[in-house]
Amino acid sequence: MVNIDDFVKRLESVLEYYGLNASAFADKIGVQRSSMSHLLSGRNRPSLDFVMKILEVFPDVDLYWILIGRGTFPKINNEESVETQKSSSPILSNENMGNDLFSAIEINSEEEKRETKKNPVLKNENFSLEDDQIEKIVLFYKNGTFKAYSS
C-alpha cells in the first residue's frame, strides 16, 4: 500500500526538480488542478491513472520510487544500478515463488525457426533473445490495481 504522506513528499520533490507549481504540473500531465490540490493535501490517494500520467510526461520519474520510495530520482537507467537495488516489497520480489520465473530459456535452432515463423517480432534484426532480458512485468487489472514483478 502506498503511504500517502511519503508519496506527497516524493511528488513535491518532482515539482521542485522541474520547477513547477501544482497548477502547472496538473496542466502538464493533464489532470484537474483540484485533483492535484486534493492529493497534495492528503485528502485523496493517487490513482493508477494519475501515476501513469506522471511517468508518461516525466520519464526521469521511476515507478517504484514514486510509489514506494525504492530507487532513485531522477531515474538512473544503467543496468548496474538496477541490479543493486533490492526489493523490500513481497509484490516486487519473487522469493516466495520457488523458481525464478525470469531465468533464461534456451531455445534450440529448430524451435527457434518455428517460433520465428509464428512470431514476426523474432525476425527483427534489432531483437535478440540472448541479449535482451526482461527487467519487469506489470499486470494491470480492470479494478485499477496492478502487480509488478522484477527480475
Secondary structure, DSSP 8 states (H G I E B T S, - for coil): ---HHHHHHHHHHHHHHHT--HHHHHHHHT--HHHHHHHHHTSS---HHHHHHHHHH-TTS-HHHHHHS-S-SS----HHHHHH----STTT--GGGSS-TT------HHHHHHHHHH-GGGG-TT--TTT----EEEEE-TTS-EEEEE-
